[in-house]
Amino acid sequence: MVTTSDAPRAVFGAADRIRTSLPRMSQAMVKIAELVQGNPVAPIELSITELADRAGTSAATVTRFCRMLGYGGYLQFRVALAGELGGRGAEDGWKADLDRQFAAEDSPEHVLRTLLSTHAQSVEDTASRIDLEAVERLAARVWECRHLDIYGVGGSAAMAAEMQNRLYRIGVQCHVWSEAHDGLASAVLQDERCVAIALSVSGRTVEVVDMLRRAAASGALAVAITSAQDSPLARAADVTILTASPNPYLQPGDLSTRPSQLLVLDLLYLLVAQQDFSTTAARLVATRMAVSAHRRTSPSARSREVSA
């Protein structure tokens, strides 16, 4: 995996970055570089998918190409190019148009624009990396499994808990484990009829990796949801679903990762719910009715009751 730390430090223009990075590029990335060198406005005019098609490669490769050059993603690369072609340096264009680390003097408008741009790019990058066939197969396994373990620590644990709540309401037997001792005890009880999903943006959270490895050793289908394809978590998994990498210009970094995790979990949940739609619908109605007495009646509903 190439990170922004691999990018050249002494040059700032996109053209210079491409030229100095060419020796380290894969054959697929070289195709993108040649396309951009021959037509510098192509990234500004084309979406990431269109540029990938034009270069004969994939959207995921375009994203890796941008990150090798030191940009957070395709959107940042486009902004930098637009700034250069408009007569501004890439650094100035970045600061003026898109994003930088939050500072005490930042206005609420700037903070909102930064978050909106970052979250939108995170979701777009994640969508370009998702293997839909793999997620569809995973959804079928989750629906049929005897038990589902979900592992996560910190912010990922909160996302895992949300997923558990949704799946449990449609009848999937699942538990979330954020503490290693409890999670390992559950993992060792899994078998080939079970699924284990581990969430870690970096893919290097030791507790999460250990829990997934133990579940895999017990026979469960091991699934990693991470931004790092070459991480220990991904290597421990049978199936890896990639999310967007954290934006290095936004601190704390997890601000840019939660939307991408949520997109993957939303997609998986809905595909699981589709496995037996009539059963899912019936269970959702039953669980909604079970808690309906604990919801306050709205003023409009009370007025209708009185008029009746």
Residue pairs with C-beta under 8 A, 6 or more apart in sequence:
1 228
1 229
1 230
1 231
2 64
2 67
2 68
3 67
3 245
3 248
4 67
4 70
4 71
4 72
4 248
6 24
6 68
7 17
7 21
7 67
7 68
7 69
7 70
8 16
8 17
8 20
8 21
8 70
11 17
11 20
12 89
12 90
12 91
13 84
13 89
13 90
14 36
14 40
14 69
14 77
14 80
14 81
14 84
14 90
15 37
15 40
15 84
17 69
17 70
18 33
18 36
18 37
18 69
21 33
21 68
21 69
22 30
22 33
24 68
25 33
25 65
25 68
26 61
28 55
28 57
28 58
28 61
29 57
29 61
29 64
29 65
29 68
31 55
31 56
31 57
32 51
32 52
32 55
32 57
32 61
32 62
32 65
33 65
34 55
35 42
35 51
35 54
35 55
36 42
36 43
40 81
40 85
41 81
41 85
42 51
42 54
43 51
43 74
43 77
43 78
43 81
44 78
44 81
44 82
44 85
46 54
48 59
48 62
48 63
48 74
48 124
48 128
49 59
49 128
51 62
51 74
52 58
52 59
52 61
52 62
55 62
59 128
59 129
60 128
60 129
60 242
62 74
62 128
63 73
63 74
63 125
63 128
63 129
66 72
66 73
66 74
66 76
66 77
67 73
67 245
69 77
71 77
71 80
72 99
72 121
72 245
72 247
72 248
72 249
73 121
73 124
73 125
73 244
73 245
73 247
74 121
74 124
74 125
75 98
75 117
75 120
75 121
75 124
76 94
76 98
76 99
76 121
76 249
79 93
79 94
79 97
79 98
80 90
80 93
80 94
81 90
82 93
82 97
83 89
83 90
83 92
83 93
83 94
83 96
83 97
84 90
84 93
86 93
88 96
94 100
94 249
98 114
98 117
99 114
99 117
99 118
99 247
99 249
99 250
100 114
100 249
101 249
101 250
101 251
102 111
102 114
102 250
102 251
106 114
114 250
115 255
118 247
118 250
118 255
118 256
119 256
119 259
121 244
121 247
121 256
122 243
122 244
122 247
122 256
122 257
122 259
122 260
123 244
123 259
123 260
123 263
125 244
125 245
125 260
126 242
126 243
126 244
126 259
126 260
126 263
126 264
127 263
129 242
129 243
129 244
130 241
130 242
130 264
130 267
131 241
134 239
134 241
135 241
135 264
135 267
135 268
135 271
136 271
137 239
138 195
138 221
138 223
138 239
138 241
138 268
138 271
139 268
139 271
139 272
139 274
139 275
140 275
141 195
141 221
142 148
142 167
142 172
142 195
142 268
142 272
143 172
143 272
143 275
143 276
144 275
145 172
145 173
145 193
145 194
145 195
145 221
146 173
146 191
146 193
146 194
147 173
147 174
147 175
147 190
147 193
147 194
147 195
148 167
148 172
148 173
148 174
148 175
148 194
148 195
148 196
148 197
149 174
149 175
149 177
149 183
149 186
149 187
149 190
149 194
149 195
149 196
149 197
149 211
149 215
149 220
150 160
150 163
150 164
150 174
150 175
150 176
150 177
150 196
150 197
150 198
150 199
151 160
151 176
151 177
151 178
151 183
151 187
151 196
151 197
151 198
151 199
151 207
151 208
151 211
151 212
151 215
152 158
152 159
152 160
152 176
152 178
152 198
152 199
152 200
152 208
153 178
153 200
153 205
153 207
153 208
154 178
154 205
155 254
155 257
155 258
156 199
156 200
156 201
156 205
156 208
156 261
157 176
157 178
157 199
159 199
159 258
159 261
159 262
159 265
160 176
160 178
160 197
160 199
161 176
162 262
162 265
163 174
163 176
163 197
163 265
163 268
163 269
164 174
164 175
164 176
166 269
167 174
167 269
167 272
168 174
169 283
169 284
169 287
170 272
170 273
170 279
170 280
170 283
170 284
171 279
171 280
171 283
172 272
175 186
177 183
177 186
177 187
177 211
179 207
180 207
180 210
180 211
183 207
183 211
184 210
184 211
184 214
187 196
187 211
187 212
187 214
187 215
187 218
187 220
188 214
188 218
189 218
190 196
190 215
190 218
190 219
190 220
191 218
191 219
191 220
192 219
192 220
192 221
194 215
194 218
194 219
194 220
194 221
195 220
195 221
195 223
196 211
196 212
196 215
196 216
196 220
196 221
196 222
196 223
197 223
197 224
197 225
198 208
198 209
198 211
198 212
198 222
198 223
198 224
198 225
198 226
198 233
198 236
198 237
199 208
199 225
199 226
199 261
200 208
200 209
200 224
200 225
200 226
200 231
200 233
201 226
201 227
201 228
201 243
201 246
201 253
201 254
201 257
201 261
202 226
202 227
202 228
202 231
203 209
203 224
203 226
203 227
203 228
203 231
203 232
203 233
203 234
204 228
204 231
204 232
204 233
205 233
208 233
209 232
209 233
209 236
212 222
212 224
212 233
212 236
212 237
213 222
213 236
215 222
216 222
216 236
216 237
216 238
221 238
221 239
222 236
222 237
222 238
222 239
223 237
223 238
223 239
223 240
223 241
224 231
224 233
224 234
224 236
224 237
224 239
224 240
224 241
225 240
225 241
225 243
225 261
225 264
225 265
226 233
226 234
226 240
226 241
226 242
226 243
227 242
227 243
227 244
227 245
227 246
227 257
227 260
228 234
228 245
229 240
229 242
234 240
241 264
241 268
243 257
243 260
243 261
243 263
243 264
244 256
244 257
244 260
246 253
246 254
246 256
246 257
247 253
247 255
247 256
250 256
273 280
274 280
297 305
